[in-house]
């Protein structure tokens, strides 16, 4: 489909600077733009490309001031990154959605399926499962017994949702996600033997949650492991049994959350962060990459390091750590001087 700059500006509540009738049919990166494409400039690191891009239209901020002539049409908006995200969403919805139930899908006799549902090849929907309206289950998705999938949710190939778990509305679970596998519960016995503790709880994923590929969310021992509304998880994250992640918290790849830890709302957790179990993490907390969290964290603070501390303390420690070799040399010199003075 083709859209004019004027039509796109109307969708974004922006203003056109240049040719309002120029047409675009797809999106591009600014450094790889071609005629007929639309791109954006949000990070000024890419500022030089706006003068060389061959894209037809560029979305820029209202306060962007070029320092040399431009050949492209501009659409000015308050926040180009958010505006471009809206365009990506619109572009995505114009693609043909999957519809219909494949003859190679299995639907249990007691399962309930809503309207406009897509069930791909080799998808399995278990007994008493409930699949809402407009749900898309891609090939090889497994929906266990008594599972509920909310309206407008998409499960990509190979997602597995175990028995009794609940996935809310407008959620996206990417390929290979496992929801409701057993928590890591084993009781030590004599002779170094470990006895499995049955995990009889479930997982509850509330509305508007997105979970990245190959992330695993363990079912609770008792009760529920919970991802609250608006949570966004990256790829390859481990969420252990009885964990709770608060509303609108985002967690980057390869992080791990041990059992029964509670993370507050509006938190931002960078990649490869590890949380020990049974912690309470406050609201609006930020945690830097590769941090090790061993203690409860207070609201509205930024933590970094392993073990993690408030970032101001960690930065001071890092300054000394970088100078450690010199500090050791100075100490050795001082010790020699003291030793010589003592002998005199």
C-alpha positions as CSV (number, residue, x, y, z in Angstrom):
1,X,0.0,0.0,0.0
2,X,1.1,3.5,-0.7
3,X,0.6,6.6,1.5
4,X,1.4,10.2,0.9
5,X,3.4,12.3,3.3
6,X,0.3,14.3,4.0
7,X,-1.7,11.2,5.0
8,X,1.1,10.0,7.2
9,X,1.4,13.4,8.9
10,X,-2.3,13.3,9.5
11,X,-2.0,9.9,11.2
12,X,0.9,11.2,13.4
13,X,-0.6,14.7,14.0
14,X,2.6,16.1,12.4
15,X,3.4,18.8,9.9
16,X,4.9,18.3,6.4
17,X,7.9,20.3,5.3
18,X,8.4,19.6,1.6
19,X,6.2,17.7,-0.9
20,X,3.0,16.6,0.8
21,X,2.0,14.4,-2.1
22,X,5.2,12.3,-2.3
23,X,4.4,8.7,-1.8
24,X,6.0,5.9,0.2
25,X,5.2,2.2,0.4
26,X,7.6,0.8,3.0
27,X,9.9,1.7,5.8
28,X,13.7,1.9,6.0
29,X,16.8,2.7,8.1
30,X,18.0,6.2,7.5
31,X,21.4,5.1,6.3
32,X,19.9,2.6,3.9
33,X,16.9,4.6,2.7
34,X,15.7,4.3,-0.9
35,X,13.2,6.2,-3.0
36,X,9.7,5.3,-1.9
37,X,10.6,4.6,1.7
38,X,10.0,6.4,4.9
39,X,12.5,6.6,7.8
40,X,13.1,8.7,10.9
41,X,15.8,10.6,12.8
42,X,15.6,10.3,16.6
43,X,19.2,9.8,17.6
44,X,21.5,12.6,16.6
45,X,24.3,10.1,16.1
46,X,22.6,9.5,12.8
47,X,22.2,13.2,12.0
48,X,24.7,13.1,9.0
49,X,22.6,10.5,7.2
50,X,19.7,12.8,6.7
51,X,21.8,14.7,4.1
52,X,22.7,11.6,2.2
53,X,19.7,9.3,2.6
54,X,17.7,8.5,-0.5
55,X,14.5,7.9,1.5
56,X,11.6,10.0,0.3
57,X,10.3,11.1,3.7
58,X,12.0,11.5,7.1
59,X,10.2,11.8,10.4
60,X,12.1,14.4,12.6
61,X,11.5,16.3,15.8
62,X,9.8,19.7,15.8
63,X,13.0,21.3,17.0
64,X,15.3,19.8,14.3
65,X,17.3,22.4,12.5
66,X,19.2,21.3,9.4
67,X,22.7,22.8,8.9
68,X,22.8,22.2,5.1
69,X,20.2,21.8,2.3
70,X,17.9,18.8,2.4
71,X,16.4,16.9,-0.6
72,X,13.9,14.9,1.5
73,X,10.4,15.7,2.7
74,X,10.2,16.1,6.4
75,X,7.3,15.2,8.8
76,X,7.8,17.1,12.1
77,X,6.5,15.6,15.3
78,X,7.2,16.1,19.0
79,X,8.8,12.6,19.5
80,X,10.1,10.9,16.3
81,X,10.9,7.6,18.0
82,X,7.4,7.2,19.4
83,X,5.9,8.4,16.1
84,X,7.9,5.8,14.1
85,X,6.9,3.1,16.5
86,X,3.3,3.9,15.7
87,X,4.1,3.7,12.0
88,X,5.7,0.3,12.5
89,X,2.6,-0.9,14.4
90,X,0.4,0.3,11.5
91,X,2.6,-1.3,9.0
92,X,2.5,-4.6,10.9
93,X,-1.3,-4.6,11.0
94,X,-1.5,-4.1,7.3
95,X,0.1,-7.5,6.8
96,X,-2.4,-10.3,6.3
97,X,-3.2,-11.9,9.6
98,X,-3.5,-15.7,9.9
99,X,-7.0,-16.9,10.0
100,X,-8.8,-20.2,10.4
101,X,-8.1,-23.5,12.1
102,X,-5.7,-25.8,10.3
103,X,-7.0,-29.4,9.7
104,X,-3.7,-30.5,11.2
105,X,-4.4,-28.7,14.5
106,X,-5.9,-30.5,17.5
107,X,-8.7,-29.0,19.4
108,X,-10.0,-30.9,22.4
109,X,-13.8,-31.5,22.5
110,X,-14.2,-29.5,25.7
111,X,-12.0,-26.5,24.6
112,X,-13.7,-23.2,23.8
113,X,-12.5,-21.0,21.0
114,X,-13.6,-17.5,20.2
115,X,-14.1,-15.7,16.9
116,X,-11.5,-15.0,14.2
117,X,-9.0,-17.4,15.8
118,X,-6.1,-18.8,14.0
119,X,-4.7,-22.3,14.9
120,X,-1.6,-23.2,12.9
121,X,-0.5,-26.7,11.9
122,X,0.3,-29.1,14.7
123,X,-1.0,-26.7,17.4
124,X,-2.6,-28.5,20.4
125,X,-5.4,-27.1,22.5
126,X,-6.2,-29.2,25.6
127,X,-9.3,-30.0,27.5
128,X,-11.3,-27.2,29.0
129,X,-8.9,-24.6,27.5
130,X,-10.4,-21.2,26.6
131,X,-9.0,-19.3,23.6
132,X,-10.3,-15.8,23.2
133,X,-11.3,-13.7,20.2
134,X,-8.7,-12.8,17.5
135,X,-6.1,-15.0,19.1
136,X,-3.3,-16.3,16.8
137,X,-1.6,-19.5,17.6
138,X,1.2,-20.2,15.2
139,X,2.3,-23.8,14.3
140,X,3.4,-26.1,17.0
141,X,2.0,-24.1,19.9
142,X,0.9,-26.2,22.9
143,X,-2.0,-25.1,25.1
144,X,-2.5,-27.4,28.1
145,X,-5.6,-28.3,29.9
146,X,-7.5,-25.6,31.7
147,X,-5.4,-22.8,30.1
148,X,-7.0,-19.4,29.3
149,X,-5.6,-17.2,26.5
150,X,-7.1,-13.7,26.4
151,X,-8.4,-11.8,23.3
152,X,-6.0,-10.5,20.7
153,X,-3.1,-12.4,22.0
154,X,-0.4,-13.9,19.7
155,X,1.7,-17.0,20.4
156,X,4.5,-17.6,17.9
157,X,5.8,-21.0,16.8
158,X,6.7,-23.5,19.5
159,X,5.3,-21.6,22.5
160,X,4.3,-24.0,25.3
161,X,1.7,-23.0,28.0
162,X,1.3,-25.7,30.6
163,X,-1.8,-26.8,32.4
164,X,-3.9,-24.2,34.5
165,X,-1.9,-21.2,33.4
166,X,-3.5,-17.9,32.3
167,X,-2.4,-15.5,29.6
168,X,-4.2,-12.1,29.4
169,X,-5.4,-9.9,26.5
170,X,-3.1,-8.4,23.9
171,X,-0.1,-10.4,24.9
172,X,2.7,-11.5,22.6
173,X,4.8,-14.6,23.4
174,X,7.6,-15.1,21.0
175,X,9.0,-18.4,19.6
176,X,10.1,-21.0,22.2
177,X,8.6,-19.3,25.3
178,X,7.7,-21.8,28.0
179,X,5.0,-20.8,30.5
180,X,4.3,-23.0,33.5
181,X,7.2,-25.5,33.6
182,X,8.1,-26.8,37.0
183,X,9.8,-24.5,39.5
184,X,13.2,-25.7,40.7
185,X,12.1,-27.3,44.0
186,X,14.1,-30.2,45.5
187,X,14.4,-31.1,49.1
188,X,17.8,-32.4,50.3
189,X,17.7,-36.0,51.6
190,X,20.3,-38.3,53.1
191,X,23.3,-39.4,50.9
192,X,23.1,-36.3,48.8
193,X,19.8,-37.3,47.2
194,X,17.3,-34.6,46.3
195,X,13.5,-35.3,46.5
196,X,11.4,-33.3,44.0
197,X,8.8,-31.0,45.6
198,X,5.6,-31.0,43.4
199,X,4.9,-27.7,41.8
200,X,1.1,-27.4,41.9
201,X,0.6,-23.7,41.4
202,X,0.3,-21.8,38.0
203,X,1.5,-18.8,36.1
204,X,-0.6,-15.7,35.6
205,X,0.4,-13.3,32.8
206,X,-1.8,-10.2,32.8
207,X,-2.8,-8.0,29.9
208,X,-0.4,-6.3,27.4
209,X,2.6,-8.4,28.3
210,X,5.3,-9.3,25.8
211,X,7.8,-12.1,26.4
212,X,10.9,-12.7,24.2
213,X,12.0,-15.9,22.6
214,X,13.1,-18.8,24.7
215,X,12.2,-17.1,28.0
216,X,11.0,-19.5,30.7
217,X,8.4,-18.7,33.4
218,X,8.1,-21.4,36.1
219,X,4.8,-22.3,37.7
220,X,4.5,-21.6,41.5
221,X,5.0,-24.3,44.1
222,X,1.7,-23.0,45.6
223,X,-0.2,-20.0,44.4
224,X,1.0,-18.2,41.3
225,X,4.0,-16.8,39.5
226,X,2.7,-13.4,38.2
227,X,3.7,-11.0,35.4
228,X,1.6,-7.9,36.0
229,X,0.1,-5.7,33.3
230,X,2.4,-4.2,30.7
231,X,5.6,-6.2,31.7
232,X,8.1,-6.6,28.8
233,X,10.6,-9.4,29.0
234,X,13.5,-9.8,26.5
235,X,14.8,-13.1,25.1
236,X,16.4,-15.8,27.3
237,X,15.2,-14.8,30.7
238,X,14.5,-17.1,33.6
239,X,11.6,-16.3,35.9
240,X,11.5,-18.8,38.8
241,X,8.6,-20.1,40.8
242,X,6.5,-17.7,42.8
243,X,8.2,-14.6,41.4
244,X,6.1,-11.5,40.8
245,X,7.1,-8.8,38.4
246,X,5.2,-5.5,38.8
247,X,3.3,-3.4,36.2
248,X,5.3,-1.9,33.3
249,X,8.6,-3.3,34.4
250,X,11.1,-4.1,31.6
251,X,13.9,-6.7,31.8
252,X,16.6,-7.3,29.3
253,X,18.1,-10.5,28.0
254,X,19.8,-13.2,30.0
255,X,18.6,-12.0,33.4
256,X,17.5,-14.5,36.0
257,X,15.1,-14.1,38.9
258,X,15.3,-16.6,41.7
259,X,12.2,-18.0,43.5
260,X,9.8,-15.8,45.4
261,X,11.5,-12.5,44.6
262,X,9.0,-9.6,44.1
263,X,10.0,-6.9,41.7
264,X,8.0,-3.6,41.8
265,X,6.4,-1.6,39.1
266,X,8.0,0.6,36.5
267,X,11.5,-0.9,37.0
268,X,14.2,-1.2,34.3
269,X,16.6,-4.1,34.5
270,X,19.5,-4.4,32.1
271,X,21.0,-7.6,30.6
272,X,22.5,-10.4,32.6
273,X,21.3,-9.3,36.0
274,X,20.9,-12.0,38.6
275,X,18.5,-11.8,41.6
276,X,18.8,-14.2,44.5
277,X,15.5,-15.5,46.0
278,X,13.0,-14.0,48.4
279,X,13.9,-10.4,47.7
280,X,11.7,-7.3,47.6
281,X,12.6,-4.9,44.8
282,X,11.0,-1.5,45.1
283,X,9.1,0.6,42.5
284,X,10.9,2.7,39.8
285,X,14.2,0.9,40.4
286,X,16.9,0.7,37.7
287,X,19.6,-2.0,37.7
288,X,22.7,-1.9,35.5
289,X,23.9,-4.7,33.3
290,X,25.6,-7.8,34.9
291,X,24.6,-6.7,38.4
292,X,24.2,-9.3,41.2
293,X,21.3,-8.5,43.5
294,X,21.7,-10.0,47.0
295,X,19.6,-7.6,49.1
296,X,16.3,-5.8,48.9
297,X,16.3,-2.6,46.8
298,X,14.6,0.7,47.7
299,X,12.2,2.6,45.6
300,X,13.5,5.1,43.0
301,X,17.2,4.2,43.1
302,X,19.8,3.1,40.5
303,X,21.9,0.1,41.4
304,X,25.0,-1.3,39.7
305,X,27.7,-3.9,40.5
306,X,28.1,-7.4,41.9
307,X,27.1,-7.3,44.7
308,X,25.0,-4.4,43.6
309,X,25.1,-1.0,45.4
310,X,23.7,2.4,44.7
311,X,25.3,3.6,41.6
312,X,27.1,6.5,43.1
313,X,28.9,4.1,45.5
314,X,29.7,1.7,42.8
315,X,31.2,4.3,40.6
316,X,33.6,5.4,43.4
317,X,34.6,1.8,43.9
318,X,35.3,1.4,40.1
319,X,37.5,4.5,40.2
320,X,39.7,2.9,42.9
321,X,39.6,-0.5,41.2
322,X,41.0,1.0,37.9
323,X,43.8,2.5,39.9
324,X,44.4,-0.6,42.1
325,X,47.8,-1.4,40.6
326,X,49.1,2.0,41.3
327,X,47.7,2.0,44.8
328,X,49.4,-1.3,45.5
329,X,52.7,0.1,44.3
330,X,52.4,3.1,46.5
331,X,51.6,0.9,49.5
332,X,54.7,-1.2,48.8
333,X,56.9,1.9,48.6
334,X,55.4,3.2,51.9
335,X,55.9,-0.2,53.6
336,X,59.6,-0.2,52.5
337,X,60.1,3.3,53.8
338,X,58.5,2.5,57.2
339,X,60.6,-0.7,57.4
340,X,63.9,1.2,56.6
341,X,63.0,3.9,59.2
342,X,62.3,1.3,61.8
343,X,65.7,-0.3,61.3
344,X,67.4,3.0,61.6
